[in-house]
């Protein structure tokens, strides 16, 4: 899988999460912004499940 394909997969995954999970947006004014930062708050159980899925996809 190319870097561009991985990037597209992450974008689609984020879009799916935004459709199913409540979220908020914040804007911070900076002199030299470097882009968009996405912070996802999860429980330890959710993180463990996500890690298992990610490892399964790599194999």
VOTI-465159 format. One record per atom (N, C-alpha, C, CB): atom name; residue number from 0; residue in one letter; z, y, x. Coordinates in steps of 0.1 Angstrom, whole numbers, plus 5000, padded with zeros to 4 digits. Atoms other than C-alpha are relative to their C-alpha. Glycine has a CB too. Layout:
BEGIN
{torro=CA | bafi=NUM | domar=a | up=Z | north=Y | east=X}
...
***
This chain:
BEGIN
{torro=N | bafi=0 | domar=x | up=5000 | north=4988 | east=5008}
{torro=CA | bafi=0 | domar=x | up=5000 | north=5000 | east=5000}
{torro=C | bafi=0 | domar=x | up=5000 | north=5012 | east=5009}
{torro=CB | bafi=0 | domar=x | up=5012 | north=5000 | east=4990}
{torro=N | bafi=1 | domar=x | up=5001 | north=4988 | east=4992}
{torro=CA | bafi=1 | domar=x | up=4990 | north=5034 | east=5014}
{torro=C | bafi=1 | domar=x | up=5011 | north=5010 | east=4997}
{torro=CB | bafi=1 | domar=x | up=4987 | north=5007 | east=4998}
{torro=N | bafi=2 | domar=x | up=4990 | north=4989 | east=5002}
{torro=CA | bafi=2 | domar=x | up=5013 | north=5064 | east=5017}
{torro=C | bafi=2 | domar=x | up=4998 | north=5007 | east=4987}
{torro=CB | bafi=2 | domar=x | up=5001 | north=5010 | east=5012}
{torro=N | bafi=3 | domar=x | up=5003 | north=4993 | east=5012}
{torro=CA | bafi=3 | domar=x | up=4995 | north=5081 | east=4989}
{torro=C | bafi=3 | domar=x | up=5003 | north=4991 | east=4988}
{torro=CB | bafi=3 | domar=x | up=4985 | north=5004 | east=5000}
{torro=N | bafi=4 | domar=x | up=4997 | north=5009 | east=5011}
{torro=CA | bafi=4 | domar=x | up=4999 | north=5050 | east=4966}
{torro=C | bafi=4 | domar=x | up=5015 | north=5000 | east=4998}
{torro=CB | bafi=4 | domar=x | up=4994 | north=4986 | east=5003}
{torro=N | bafi=5 | domar=x | up=4986 | north=5000 | east=5001}
{torro=CA | bafi=5 | domar=x | up=5036 | north=5049 | east=4974}
{torro=C | bafi=5 | domar=x | up=5005 | north=5013 | east=4994}
{torro=CB | bafi=5 | domar=x | up=5007 | north=4998 | east=5014}
{torro=N | bafi=6 | domar=x | up=4996 | north=4987 | east=5006}
{torro=CA | bafi=6 | domar=x | up=5039 | north=5086 | east=4966}
{torro=C | bafi=6 | domar=x | up=4998 | north=5000 | east=4985}
{torro=CB | bafi=6 | domar=x | up=4992 | north=5012 | east=5007}
{torro=N | bafi=7 | domar=x | up=5003 | north=5001 | east=5014}
{torro=CA | bafi=7 | domar=x | up=5022 | north=5081 | east=4933}
{torro=C | bafi=7 | domar=x | up=5009 | north=4991 | east=4992}
{torro=CB | bafi=7 | domar=x | up=4985 | north=4996 | east=4998}
{torro=N | bafi=8 | domar=x | up=4991 | north=5009 | east=5007}
{torro=CA | bafi=8 | domar=x | up=5044 | north=5052 | east=4924}
{torro=C | bafi=8 | domar=x | up=5014 | north=5007 | east=4998}
{torro=CB | bafi=8 | domar=x | up=5002 | north=4987 | east=5009}
{torro=N | bafi=9 | domar=x | up=4988 | north=4993 | east=5001}
{torro=CA | bafi=9 | domar=x | up=5075 | north=5073 | east=4931}
{torro=C | bafi=9 | domar=x | up=5000 | north=5011 | east=4989}
{torro=CB | bafi=9 | domar=x | up=5004 | north=5007 | east=5013}
{torro=N | bafi=10 | domar=x | up=5002 | north=4990 | east=5011}
{torro=CA | bafi=10 | domar=x | up=5062 | north=5101 | east=4909}
{torro=C | bafi=10 | domar=x | up=5000 | north=4994 | east=4986}
{torro=CB | bafi=10 | domar=x | up=4986 | north=5008 | east=5003}
{torro=N | bafi=11 | domar=x | up=5000 | north=5007 | east=5013}
{torro=CA | bafi=11 | domar=x | up=5055 | north=5077 | east=4881}
{torro=C | bafi=11 | domar=x | up=5014 | north=4995 | east=4996}
{torro=CB | bafi=11 | domar=x | up=4990 | north=4989 | east=5000}
{torro=N | bafi=12 | domar=x | up=4986 | north=5005 | east=5003}
{torro=CA | bafi=12 | domar=x | up=5090 | north=5062 | east=4884}
{torro=C | bafi=12 | domar=x | up=5009 | north=5012 | east=4996}
{torro=CB | bafi=12 | domar=x | up=5006 | north=4993 | east=5012}
{torro=N | bafi=13 | domar=x | up=4992 | north=4988 | east=5004}
{torro=CA | bafi=13 | domar=x | up=5106 | north=5097 | east=4883}
{torro=C | bafi=13 | domar=x | up=4996 | north=5005 | east=4986}
{torro=CB | bafi=13 | domar=x | up=4998 | north=5011 | east=5010}
{torro=N | bafi=14 | domar=x | up=5005 | north=4996 | east=5013}
{torro=CA | bafi=14 | domar=x | up=5085 | north=5106 | east=4852}
{torro=C | bafi=14 | domar=x | up=5006 | north=4991 | east=4989}
{torro=CB | bafi=14 | domar=x | up=4985 | north=5000 | east=4999}
{torro=N | bafi=15 | domar=x | up=4994 | north=5010 | east=5009}
{torro=CA | bafi=15 | domar=x | up=5097 | north=5074 | east=4835}
{torro=C | bafi=15 | domar=x | up=5015 | north=5003 | east=4998}
{torro=CB | bafi=15 | domar=x | up=4998 | north=4986 | east=5004}
{torro=N | bafi=16 | domar=x | up=4985 | north=4997 | east=5001}
{torro=CA | bafi=16 | domar=x | up=5134 | north=5082 | east=4843}
{torro=C | bafi=16 | domar=x | up=5002 | north=5013 | east=4992}
{torro=CB | bafi=16 | domar=x | up=5006 | north=5001 | east=5014}
{torro=N | bafi=17 | domar=x | up=4998 | north=4987 | east=5007}
{torro=CA | bafi=17 | domar=x | up=5130 | north=5118 | east=4830}
{torro=C | bafi=17 | domar=x | up=4998 | north=4998 | east=4985}
{torro=CB | bafi=17 | domar=x | up=4991 | north=5010 | east=5005}
{torro=N | bafi=18 | domar=x | up=5002 | north=5003 | east=5014}
{torro=CA | bafi=18 | domar=x | up=5117 | north=5104 | east=4797}
{torro=C | bafi=18 | domar=x | up=5011 | north=4993 | east=4993}
{torro=CB | bafi=18 | domar=x | up=4987 | north=4992 | east=4998}
{torro=N | bafi=19 | domar=x | up=4990 | north=5008 | east=5006}
{torro=CA | bafi=19 | domar=x | up=5146 | north=5081 | east=4792}
{torro=C | bafi=19 | domar=x | up=5015 | north=5004 | east=5003}
{torro=CB | bafi=19 | domar=x | up=4999 | north=4986 | east=5004}
{torro=N | bafi=20 | domar=x | up=4987 | north=4996 | east=4996}
{torro=CA | bafi=20 | domar=x | up=5176 | north=5099 | east=4808}
{torro=C | bafi=20 | domar=x | up=5002 | north=5015 | east=4998}
{torro=CB | bafi=20 | domar=x | up=5002 | north=4996 | east=5015}
{torro=N | bafi=21 | domar=x | up=4997 | north=4986 | east=5001}
{torro=CA | bafi=21 | domar=x | up=5192 | north=5132 | east=4800}
{torro=C | bafi=21 | domar=x | up=5000 | north=5007 | east=5014}
{torro=CB | bafi=21 | domar=x | up=5013 | north=5003 | east=4993}
{torro=N | bafi=22 | domar=x | up=5001 | north=4994 | east=4987}
{torro=CA | bafi=22 | domar=x | up=5186 | north=5157 | east=4828}
{torro=C | bafi=22 | domar=x | up=5001 | north=5015 | east=4999}
{torro=CB | bafi=22 | domar=x | up=4987 | north=4997 | east=5008}
{torro=N | bafi=23 | domar=x | up=4999 | north=4986 | east=5000}
{torro=CA | bafi=23 | domar=x | up=5191 | north=5193 | east=4838}
{torro=C | bafi=23 | domar=x | up=4992 | north=5005 | east=5012}
{torro=CB | bafi=23 | domar=x | up=5014 | north=5006 | east=5000}
{torro=N | bafi=24 | domar=x | up=5007 | north=4994 | east=4988}
{torro=CA | bafi=24 | domar=x | up=5171 | north=5217 | east=4861}
{torro=C | bafi=24 | domar=x | up=5008 | north=5012 | east=5004}
{torro=CB | bafi=24 | domar=x | up=4986 | north=5003 | east=4996}
{torro=N | bafi=25 | domar=x | up=4993 | north=4988 | east=4994}
{torro=CA | bafi=25 | domar=x | up=5185 | north=5243 | east=4884}
{torro=C | bafi=25 | domar=x | up=4989 | north=5006 | east=5010}
{torro=CB | bafi=25 | domar=x | up=5013 | north=4996 | east=5008}
{torro=N | bafi=26 | domar=x | up=5008 | north=4993 | east=4990}
{torro=CA | bafi=26 | domar=x | up=5166 | north=5269 | east=4904}
{torro=C | bafi=26 | domar=x | up=5008 | north=5008 | east=5010}
{torro=CB | bafi=26 | domar=x | up=4990 | north=5010 | east=4992}
{torro=N | bafi=27 | domar=x | up=4993 | north=4993 | east=4989}
{torro=CA | bafi=27 | domar=x | up=5177 | north=5283 | east=4937}
{torro=C | bafi=27 | domar=x | up=4990 | north=5008 | east=5007}
{torro=CB | bafi=27 | domar=x | up=5008 | north=4990 | east=5010}
{torro=N | bafi=28 | domar=x | up=5010 | north=4991 | east=4993}
{torro=CA | bafi=28 | domar=x | up=5160 | north=5313 | east=4952}
{torro=C | bafi=28 | domar=x | up=5003 | north=4999 | east=5015}
{torro=CB | bafi=28 | domar=x | up=5002 | north=5015 | east=4995}
{torro=N | bafi=29 | domar=x | up=4999 | north=5001 | east=4985}
{torro=CA | bafi=29 | domar=x | up=5154 | north=5308 | east=4990}
{torro=C | bafi=29 | domar=x | up=4989 | north=5008 | east=5006}
{torro=CB | bafi=29 | domar=x | up=5001 | north=4986 | east=5004}
{torro=N | bafi=30 | domar=x | up=5011 | north=4993 | east=4992}
{torro=CA | bafi=30 | domar=x | up=5135 | north=5328 | east=5016}
{torro=C | bafi=30 | domar=x | up=4989 | north=4991 | east=5004}
{torro=CB | bafi=30 | domar=x | up=5006 | north=5007 | east=5012}
{torro=N | bafi=31 | domar=x | up=5010 | north=5009 | east=4995}
{torro=CA | bafi=31 | domar=x | up=5117 | north=5298 | east=5029}
{torro=C | bafi=31 | domar=x | up=5002 | north=4986 | east=4993}
{torro=CB | bafi=31 | domar=x | up=5000 | north=4998 | east=5015}
{torro=N | bafi=32 | domar=x | up=4998 | north=5013 | east=5007}
{torro=CA | bafi=32 | domar=x | up=5117 | north=5270 | east=5003}
{torro=C | bafi=32 | domar=x | up=4991 | north=4989 | east=5006}
{torro=CB | bafi=32 | domar=x | up=4997 | north=5001 | east=4985}
{torro=N | bafi=33 | domar=x | up=5008 | north=5011 | east=4994}
{torro=CA | bafi=33 | domar=x | up=5105 | north=5236 | east=5016}
{torro=C | bafi=33 | domar=x | up=4994 | north=4990 | east=4989}
{torro=CB | bafi=33 | domar=x | up=5008 | north=4992 | east=5010}
{torro=N | bafi=34 | domar=x | up=5005 | north=5008 | east=5011}
{torro=CA | bafi=34 | domar=x | up=5097 | north=5220 | east=4982}
{torro=C | bafi=34 | domar=x | up=5010 | north=4997 | east=4990}
{torro=CB | bafi=34 | domar=x | up=4995 | north=4987 | east=5007}
{torro=N | bafi=35 | domar=x | up=4991 | north=5004 | east=5011}
{torro=CA | bafi=35 | domar=x | up=5114 | north=5202 | east=4954}
{torro=C | bafi=35 | domar=x | up=5009 | north=4989 | east=5005}
{torro=CB | bafi=35 | domar=x | up=4991 | north=4995 | east=4988}
{torro=N | bafi=36 | domar=x | up=4990 | north=5010 | east=4996}
{torro=CA | bafi=36 | domar=x | up=5146 | north=5183 | east=4959}
{torro=C | bafi=36 | domar=x | up=5005 | north=4993 | east=4987}
{torro=CB | bafi=36 | domar=x | up=5012 | north=5006 | east=5007}
{torro=N | bafi=37 | domar=x | up=4995 | north=5008 | east=5011}
{torro=CA | bafi=37 | domar=x | up=5155 | north=5155 | east=4934}
{torro=C | bafi=37 | domar=x | up=5013 | north=4993 | east=5003}
{torro=CB | bafi=37 | domar=x | up=4988 | north=4990 | east=4995}
{torro=N | bafi=38 | domar=x | up=4987 | north=5006 | east=4998}
{torro=CA | bafi=38 | domar=x | up=5191 | north=5144 | east=4932}
{torro=C | bafi=38 | domar=x | up=5003 | north=4992 | east=4987}
{torro=CB | bafi=38 | domar=x | up=5012 | north=5010 | east=5003}
{torro=N | bafi=39 | domar=x | up=4997 | north=5009 | east=5012}
{torro=CA | bafi=39 | domar=x | up=5198 | north=5114 | east=4909}
{torro=C | bafi=39 | domar=x | up=5014 | north=4994 | east=5002}
{torro=CB | bafi=39 | domar=x | up=4990 | north=4988 | east=5000}
{torro=N | bafi=40 | domar=x | up=4986 | north=5005 | east=5000}
{torro=CA | bafi=40 | domar=x | up=5234 | north=5106 | east=4901}
{torro=C | bafi=40 | domar=x | up=5000 | north=4987 | east=4993}
{torro=CB | bafi=40 | domar=x | up=5010 | north=5010 | east=4993}
{torro=N | bafi=41 | domar=x | up=5000 | north=5013 | east=5006}
{torro=CA | bafi=41 | domar=x | up=5240 | north=5069 | east=4895}
{torro=C | bafi=41 | domar=x | up=5014 | north=4994 | east=5003}
{torro=CB | bafi=41 | domar=x | up=4989 | north=4991 | east=5006}
{torro=N | bafi=42 | domar=x | up=4988 | north=5008 | east=4997}
{torro=CA | bafi=42 | domar=x | up=5269 | north=5045 | east=4893}
{torro=C | bafi=42 | domar=x | up=4997 | north=4990 | east=5011}
{torro=CB | bafi=42 | domar=x | up=5006 | north=4993 | east=4987}
{torro=N | bafi=43 | domar=x | up=5002 | north=5010 | east=4989}
{torro=CA | bafi=43 | domar=x | up=5275 | north=5019 | east=4920}
{torro=C | bafi=43 | domar=x | up=4992 | north=4988 | east=4994}
{torro=CB | bafi=43 | domar=x | up=5013 | north=4995 | east=5005}
{torro=N | bafi=44 | domar=x | up=5008 | north=5012 | east=5007}
{torro=CA | bafi=44 | domar=x | up=5262 | north=4992 | east=4895}
{torro=C | bafi=44 | domar=x | up=4985 | north=5003 | east=4999}
{torro=CB | bafi=44 | domar=x | up=5006 | north=4997 | east=4987}
{torro=N | bafi=45 | domar=x | up=5014 | north=4996 | east=5001}
{torro=CA | bafi=45 | domar=x | up=5230 | north=5012 | east=4889}
{torro=C | bafi=45 | domar=x | up=4993 | north=5000 | east=5014}
{torro=CB | bafi=45 | domar=x | up=4999 | north=5014 | east=4994}
{torro=N | bafi=46 | domar=x | up=5006 | north=5000 | east=4986}
{torro=CA | bafi=46 | domar=x | up=5225 | north=5016 | east=4927}
{torro=C | bafi=46 | domar=x | up=4998 | north=4986 | east=5005}
{torro=CB | bafi=46 | domar=x | up=5009 | north=5008 | east=5009}
{torro=N | bafi=47 | domar=x | up=5002 | north=5014 | east=4996}
{torro=CA | bafi=47 | domar=x | up=5230 | north=4979 | east=4933}
{torro=C | bafi=47 | domar=x | up=4988 | north=4994 | east=4994}
{torro=CB | bafi=47 | domar=x | up=5013 | north=4992 | east=4997}
{torro=N | bafi=48 | domar=x | up=5011 | north=5006 | east=5008}
{torro=CA | bafi=48 | domar=x | up=5205 | north=4970 | east=4906}
{torro=C | bafi=48 | domar=x | up=4987 | north=5006 | east=5006}
{torro=CB | bafi=48 | domar=x | up=5001 | north=5003 | east=4985}
{torro=N | bafi=49 | domar=x | up=5012 | north=4994 | east=4995}
{torro=CA | bafi=49 | domar=x | up=5180 | north=4995 | east=4920}
{torro=C | bafi=49 | domar=x | up=4996 | north=4995 | east=5014}
{torro=CB | bafi=49 | domar=x | up=5002 | north=5016 | east=5001}
{torro=N | bafi=50 | domar=x | up=5002 | north=5006 | east=4987}
{torro=CA | bafi=50 | domar=x | up=5184 | north=4981 | east=4955}
{torro=C | bafi=50 | domar=x | up=4994 | north=4986 | east=4999}
{torro=CB | bafi=50 | domar=x | up=5013 | north=5000 | east=5008}
{torro=N | bafi=51 | domar=x | up=5005 | north=5013 | east=5002}
{torro=CA | bafi=51 | domar=x | up=5178 | north=4946 | east=4943}
{torro=C | bafi=51 | domar=x | up=4986 | north=5000 | east=4995}
{torro=CB | bafi=51 | domar=x | up=5009 | north=4992 | east=4989}
{torro=N | bafi=52 | domar=x | up=5014 | north=4998 | east=5004}
{torro=CA | bafi=52 | domar=x | up=5146 | north=4957 | east=4925}
{torro=C | bafi=52 | domar=x | up=4991 | north=5004 | east=5011}
{torro=CB | bafi=52 | domar=x | up=4999 | north=5010 | east=4989}
{torro=N | bafi=53 | domar=x | up=5008 | north=4995 | east=4989}
{torro=CA | bafi=53 | domar=x | up=5134 | north=4975 | east=4956}
{torro=C | bafi=53 | domar=x | up=4997 | north=4989 | east=5010}
{torro=CB | bafi=53 | domar=x | up=5007 | north=5012 | east=5006}
{torro=N | bafi=54 | domar=x | up=5002 | north=5011 | east=4990}
{torro=CA | bafi=54 | domar=x | up=5140 | north=4945 | east=4979}
{torro=C | bafi=54 | domar=x | up=4991 | north=4990 | east=4994}
{torro=CB | bafi=54 | domar=x | up=5014 | north=4994 | east=5003}
{torro=N | bafi=55 | domar=x | up=5008 | north=5009 | east=5006}
{torro=CA | bafi=55 | domar=x | up=5123 | north=4923 | east=4954}
{torro=C | bafi=55 | domar=x | up=4985 | north=5004 | east=5000}
{torro=CB | bafi=55 | domar=x | up=5004 | north=4997 | east=4985}
{torro=N | bafi=56 | domar=x | up=5014 | north=4995 | east=5000}
{torro=CA | bafi=56 | domar=x | up=5091 | north=4945 | east=4953}
{torro=C | bafi=56 | domar=x | up=4994 | north=4999 | east=5014}
{torro=CB | bafi=56 | domar=x | up=5000 | north=5014 | east=4995}
{torro=N | bafi=57 | domar=x | up=5005 | north=5000 | east=4987}
{torro=CA | bafi=57 | domar=x | up=5089 | north=4945 | east=4991}
{torro=C | bafi=57 | domar=x | up=4996 | north=4986 | east=5005}
{torro=CB | bafi=57 | domar=x | up=5011 | north=5005 | east=5010}
{torro=N | bafi=58 | domar=x | up=5004 | north=5014 | east=4996}
{torro=CA | bafi=58 | domar=x | up=5086 | north=4907 | east=4994}
{torro=C | bafi=58 | domar=x | up=4987 | north=4996 | east=4994}
{torro=CB | bafi=58 | domar=x | up=5011 | north=4991 | east=4995}
***
